[in-house]
Amino acid sequence: MLAWMMYVTMVTLLLSGAALAAEHTARLHRASTRWIWILTIIASLLLPTVIASVSVQMPSMFSPTVSQNIVALREVTSERLSPASWVKDSTGKAPEWRGLDPVLKNAWVVVSAGMLLVLVVTGTHLFLRKRRWAKQTFNGTLVYITADIGPAVVGLLRPRIVVPSWVMQSPRSQQAIVLAHEQSHLDAHDPQLLTIALCLLVAMPWNLPLWWQLRRLRYAIEVDCDARVLRGGHDVNTYGETLIEVGERQSAFIGSVAAMSESKSFLEERIRIMVLKPTKLGRIVAVGLACLSVGMVTVAAQVGPPNAASTTTIERQQVAVNPDVLAGYVGNYQFGKNGVMHITRDGSRLFLQLTGQQVVEVFPESETKFFAKIVDAQISFVKDAQGNTTSLTLHQNGMNQSAPRIDATAAKQIEETTAAKIHSQQPNPGSEAALRRTIDAVTAGKPNLSEMSPELAKATEQQLPKLQPMLVTMGPVQSIAFNGVGNQGWDTYLVRHANGTTQWHILIDDKGIIIGALVSAGP
């Protein structure tokens, strides 16, 4: 948990820097900036979660379709940028700090619940106070009149302008500017935007950079409002004087609302932004800041989460093998119920092709072991006492799948049967029911291993720490739709969950045993 919190904080800091650079770029072009910060807050919550838990489809030669392989996004991040390495000792093992995980989780829940309670209490208190405020038509606009609160906009579903009584005695030009400013907040739905940001903050109240992002959002809301008011035709000098007048009469605190009054330092910055004139140097700076912003977002996406892959790529050395040895491997090998691996040779080169997929060249690292270069997969040939090849074993994704050698007649029969199934586009009886049971069991963390082949059962146990969180995040199954039969005769299904979709490929034998299953997050 500590490593996770450090990871999220680091990503948030990088996104904050990117947003700050993007904000200055937008201001040099006199564009709106508040959307930069609300999107940054959302990205700070979603990006770490998506990278740590979502998988995508990548090319592979051994999956049921020609171009599908499940790759977790965390596996393409950089471990060198991962804060998880900061909380490891010199032996590479996690320190005793992990004992704090339960405390941190409980504290997270308590703080989030407390913050939510504060927001509810504050909103309720403000609602009760509003009932005591007087309503009055002010320069043609219905507003609340108070003794020392405002100018501001309060409320979520039906926000209203609040002005202090001293505004009633101000010059009409200042009154018009005050109303124009607060009306601009209403028209831009700034109260709702600020409320959304506060509610998002409840999800990670311990993430301090998020609080800074909220502060920048509030500032951006006011700067954007200033720009809209001035575009409406108000004099910049009178507008600045009005801001100073309002700043000298600080409003009583009523929570996080869109208010005209801010700190004196920020008031000076707002006035400076209003009178800023575009220059040629400013355009060059804007380009540089835009590049910096994109670069920092890219770095943020490359930060490795605590559960990032830690495997080391093995450098495989190609060796020379006698072509006569390669000739002994040429033939057909049965993969499961519907697949045949064809091994062919062209001189000193060896090729393989699995039913429904492309031809792939493999390279020898010994007389019996070969590897592919386009994917991380290897095959090894098994020989009997007489030196005859009897089977091959595929090593991929932590699995070892054995395929016995078969003659050409058996291979032809398997492929004809598979082709007929593909042509029929009808699912195997019981495959949908088996899929539903599998999803429910994996989501509960208790997969039905007795319904799976030994190889699939082993792979499921290995992948459970990744599969279960993904399915839990997707939520309960709402519907399962058959999408057809894939290139290897696997049944394909689109499963709609409460929070998204998953795509499944499943293959069962004549006894109802699941001998193959693959899943990926859908669009």
Backbone hydrogen bonds, N-H to C=O, Kabsch-Sander energy under -0.5 kcal/mol:
donor,donor_aa,acceptor,acceptor_aa,energy
5,M,1,M,-2.7
6,M,2,L,-2.3
7,Y,3,A,-2.3
8,V,4,W,-2.7
9,T,5,M,-2.3
10,M,6,M,-2.3
11,V,7,Y,-2.4
12,T,8,V,-2.6
13,L,9,T,-2.4
14,L,10,M,-2.2
15,L,11,V,-2.5
16,S,12,T,-2.3
17,G,13,L,-2.3
18,A,14,L,-2.2
19,A,15,L,-2.6
20,L,16,S,-2.4
21,A,17,G,-2.1
22,A,18,A,-2.4
23,E,19,A,-2.7
24,H,20,L,-2.1
25,T,21,A,-1.9
26,A,22,A,-2.5
27,R,23,E,-2.4
28,L,24,H,-2.0
29,H,25,T,-1.0
30,R,27,R,-1.4
31,A,26,A,-3.2
36,I,33,T,-0.8
37,W,33,T,-1.1
38,I,34,R,-1.9
39,L,35,W,-2.1
40,T,36,I,-1.6
41,I,37,W,-2.3
42,I,38,I,-2.0
43,A,39,L,-2.7
44,S,40,T,-2.4
45,L,41,I,-1.1
45,L,42,I,-0.6
46,L,42,I,-2.6
47,L,43,A,-2.7
49,T,45,L,-0.7
50,V,46,L,-3.2
51,I,47,L,-2.5
52,A,48,P,-1.9
53,S,49,T,-1.3
54,V,50,V,-2.6
56,V,71,V,-3.0
58,M,69,N,-3.4
68,Q,65,T,-0.9
71,V,56,V,-3.0
71,V,69,N,-0.6
73,L,54,V,-2.5
74,R,51,I,-0.7
75,E,72,A,-1.6
76,V,73,L,-1.8
77,T,74,R,-1.0
78,S,302,Q,-3.2
79,E,77,T,-0.6
81,L,78,S,-1.0
82,S,79,E,-1.4
85,S,82,S,-1.4
86,W,83,P,-1.7
87,V,83,P,-0.6
87,V,84,A,-0.9
88,K,85,S,-0.9
89,D,93,K,-2.1
92,G,89,D,-2.1
98,R,95,P,-1.4
99,G,96,E,-2.2
100,L,97,W,-2.7
101,D,98,R,-1.7
104,L,100,L,-2.9
105,K,101,D,-2.7
106,N,102,P,-2.3
107,A,103,V,-2.6
108,W,104,L,-2.5
109,V,105,K,-2.2
110,V,106,N,-2.5
111,V,107,A,-2.9
112,S,108,W,-2.6
113,A,109,V,-2.6
114,G,110,V,-2.7
115,M,111,V,-2.8
116,L,112,S,-2.5
117,L,113,A,-2.3
118,V,114,G,-2.4
119,L,115,M,-2.3
120,V,116,L,-2.3
121,V,117,L,-3.0
122,T,118,V,-3.0
123,G,119,L,-2.5
124,T,120,V,-2.5
125,H,121,V,-2.8
126,L,122,T,-2.5
127,F,123,G,-2.2
128,L,124,T,-2.3
129,R,125,H,-2.2
130,K,126,L,-2.4
131,R,127,F,-1.1
132,R,129,R,-1.5
133,W,129,R,-0.6
133,W,130,K,-0.9
134,A,145,I,-1.1
136,Q,143,V,-2.5
138,F,136,Q,-0.7
138,F,141,T,-3.8
139,N,137,T,-0.6
141,T,138,F,-1.6
143,V,136,Q,-2.8
143,V,141,T,-0.6
144,Y,161,I,-2.7
145,I,134,A,-2.8
146,T,144,Y,-0.5
146,T,163,V,-2.0
152,A,162,V,-2.1
153,V,258,A,-1.7
154,V,160,R,-2.5
160,R,154,V,-2.8
162,V,152,A,-3.0
163,V,144,Y,-2.6
165,S,146,T,-2.0
167,V,164,P,-1.4
168,M,165,S,-1.4
169,Q,166,W,-1.1
170,S,167,V,-1.4
175,Q,171,P,-2.3
176,A,172,R,-2.5
177,I,173,S,-1.6
178,V,174,Q,-2.6
179,L,175,Q,-2.4
180,A,176,A,-2.4
181,H,177,I,-2.6
182,E,178,V,-2.3
183,Q,179,L,-2.8
184,S,180,A,-1.9
185,H,181,H,-1.5
186,L,182,E,-1.8
187,D,183,Q,-2.7
188,A,184,S,-1.9
189,H,186,L,-1.3
190,D,185,H,-2.3
193,L,189,H,-1.9
194,L,190,D,-2.5
195,T,191,P,-2.0
196,I,192,Q,-2.4
197,A,193,L,-1.9
198,L,194,L,-2.0
199,C,195,T,-2.3
200,L,196,I,-2.2
201,L,197,A,-1.8
202,V,198,L,-1.0
203,A,200,L,-1.3
204,M,200,L,-0.5
204,M,201,L,-0.8
207,N,204,M,-1.6
208,L,206,W,-1.4
210,L,207,N,-1.4
211,W,207,N,-0.9
211,W,208,L,-0.7
212,W,208,L,-1.5
213,Q,209,P,-2.2
214,L,210,L,-2.2
215,R,211,W,-2.1
216,R,212,W,-2.5
217,L,213,Q,-2.3
218,R,214,L,-2.3
219,Y,215,R,-2.1
220,A,216,R,-2.8
221,I,217,L,-2.5
222,E,218,R,-1.6
223,V,219,Y,-2.5
224,D,220,A,-2.7
225,C,221,I,-1.9
226,D,222,E,-2.6
227,A,223,V,-2.1
228,R,224,D,-2.1
229,V,225,C,-2.4
230,L,226,D,-2.4
231,R,227,A,-2.2
232,G,228,R,-1.0
233,G,230,L,-1.7
234,H,229,V,-1.1
239,Y,235,D,-2.3
240,G,236,V,-2.3
241,E,237,N,-2.3
242,T,238,T,-2.2
243,L,239,Y,-2.2
244,I,240,G,-2.2
245,E,241,E,-2.3
246,V,242,T,-2.7
247,G,243,L,-2.7
248,E,244,I,-1.9
249,R,245,E,-0.7
249,R,246,V,-0.8
250,Q,248,E,-0.6
252,A,148,D,-2.6
254,I,255,G,-0.6
257,V,255,G,-1.2
258,A,153,V,-0.7
259,A,257,V,-1.0
260,M,151,P,-2.0
261,S,151,P,-0.7
267,L,263,S,-2.3
268,E,264,K,-2.2
269,E,265,S,-1.6
270,R,266,F,-2.6
271,I,267,L,-2.0
272,R,268,E,-2.2
273,I,269,E,-2.4
274,M,270,R,-2.0
275,V,271,I,-1.5
276,L,272,R,-0.5
276,L,273,I,-0.7
283,R,279,T,-1.4
284,I,280,K,-1.6
285,V,281,L,-2.5
286,A,282,G,-2.2
287,V,283,R,-1.8
288,G,284,I,-2.0
289,L,285,V,-2.7
290,A,286,A,-2.3
291,C,287,V,-2.2
292,L,288,G,-2.2
293,S,289,L,-2.5
294,V,290,A,-2.2
295,G,291,C,-2.4
296,M,292,L,-2.3
297,V,293,S,-1.9
298,T,294,V,-2.2
299,V,295,G,-2.2
300,A,296,M,-2.3
301,A,297,V,-2.0
302,Q,298,T,-0.8
302,Q,299,V,-0.8
303,V,299,V,-0.7
303,V,300,A,-0.8
304,G,78,S,-1.5
308,A,305,P,-2.1
315,E,313,T,-0.5
316,R,314,I,-0.7
318,Q,316,R,-0.5
319,V,364,P,-2.7
325,V,322,N,-1.2
326,L,322,N,-1.6
327,A,323,P,-2.0
328,G,324,D,-0.8
328,G,325,V,-0.8
329,Y,326,L,-1.7
330,V,326,L,-0.7
330,V,327,A,-0.7
331,G,343,I,-1.5
332,N,406,I,-0.8
333,Y,341,M,-1.8
334,Q,404,P,-2.6
335,F,339,G,-3.0
336,G,334,Q,-0.7
339,G,335,F,-1.9
341,M,333,Y,-3.6
342,H,340,V,-0.7
342,H,353,Q,-2.8
343,I,331,G,-2.9
343,I,341,M,-0.5
344,T,342,H,-0.5
344,T,351,F,-2.4
346,D,349,R,-2.6
348,S,346,D,-0.5
349,R,346,D,-1.4
350,L,362,V,-0.7
351,F,344,T,-2.9
352,L,360,V,-2.6
353,Q,342,H,-1.6
354,L,358,Q,-0.5
355,T,340,V,-1.3
357,Q,354,L,-2.6
360,V,352,L,-2.9
362,V,350,L,-2.2
363,F,371,F,-3.0
365,E,369,K,-2.7
366,S,369,K,-1.5
370,F,379,I,-3.0
371,F,363,F,-2.4
372,A,377,A,-2.4
373,K,361,E,-0.5
377,A,375,V,-1.7
378,Q,395,H,-2.2
379,I,370,F,-2.3
380,S,393,T,-1.9
381,F,368,T,-2.3
382,V,391,S,-3.0
384,D,388,N,-2.3
387,G,384,D,-1.8
390,T,382,V,-2.9
391,S,382,V,-1.3
392,L,403,A,-2.1
393,T,380,S,-2.6
394,L,401,Q,-2.9
395,H,378,Q,-3.4
396,Q,394,L,-0.6
396,Q,399,M,-2.1
397,N,376,D,-0.5
399,M,396,Q,-2.2
401,Q,394,L,-2.5
401,Q,399,M,-0.5
402,S,400,N,-0.6
403,A,392,L,-2.9
405,R,390,T,-2.8
406,I,332,N,-2.6
411,A,407,D,-2.1
412,K,408,A,-2.4
413,Q,409,T,-2.1
414,I,410,A,-2.3
415,E,411,A,-2.3
416,E,412,K,-2.4
417,T,413,Q,-2.4
418,T,414,I,-2.5
419,A,415,E,-2.6
420,A,416,E,-2.2
421,K,417,T,-2.0
422,I,418,T,-2.5
423,H,419,A,-2.4
424,S,420,A,-2.1
425,Q,421,K,-1.8
426,Q,421,K,-0.7
431,S,428,N,-2.2
434,A,430,G,-2.3
435,L,431,S,-2.3
436,R,432,E,-2.6
437,R,433,A,-2.3
438,T,434,A,-2.2
439,I,435,L,-2.7
440,D,436,R,-2.4
441,A,437,R,-2.5
442,V,438,T,-2.8
443,T,439,I,-2.5
444,A,440,D,-1.7
445,G,442,V,-1.2
446,K,441,A,-2.7
449,L,447,P,-1.8
451,E,448,N,-1.6
452,M,449,L,-1.6
453,S,514,I,-2.4
457,A,453,S,-2.9
458,K,454,P,-2.2
459,A,455,E,-2.2
460,T,456,L,-2.7
461,E,457,A,-2.1
462,Q,458,K,-1.9
463,Q,459,A,-2.3
464,L,460,T,-1.2
466,K,463,Q,-1.6
467,L,463,Q,-2.9
468,Q,464,L,-2.5
470,M,466,K,-1.3
471,L,467,L,-2.4
472,V,468,Q,-2.7
473,T,469,P,-2.3
474,M,470,M,-1.8
475,G,471,L,-1.4
478,Q,496,R,-3.7
479,S,496,R,-1.5
481,A,494,L,-2.6
483,N,492,T,-3.0
484,G,492,T,-0.9
486,G,490,W,-3.1
488,Q,64,P,-0.9
489,G,486,G,-1.9
491,D,506,I,-2.5
492,T,484,G,-2.8
493,Y,504,W,-2.5
494,L,481,A,-2.9
495,V,493,Y,-0.6
495,V,502,T,-3.0
496,R,479,S,-2.6
496,R,494,L,-0.6
497,H,495,V,-0.6
497,H,500,G,-3.5
498,A,476,P,-1.4
499,N,474,M,-3.1
500,G,497,H,-0.7
502,T,495,V,-2.4
503,Q,520,S,-3.0
504,W,493,Y,-2.8
505,H,518,L,-2.3
506,I,491,D,-2.7
507,L,516,G,-2.6
509,D,513,I,-2.4
512,G,509,D,-1.9
514,I,451,E,-3.2
515,I,507,L,-2.5
515,I,513,I,-0.6
516,G,507,L,-1.3
518,L,505,H,-2.3
520,S,503,Q,-1.7
522,G,501,T,-3.1
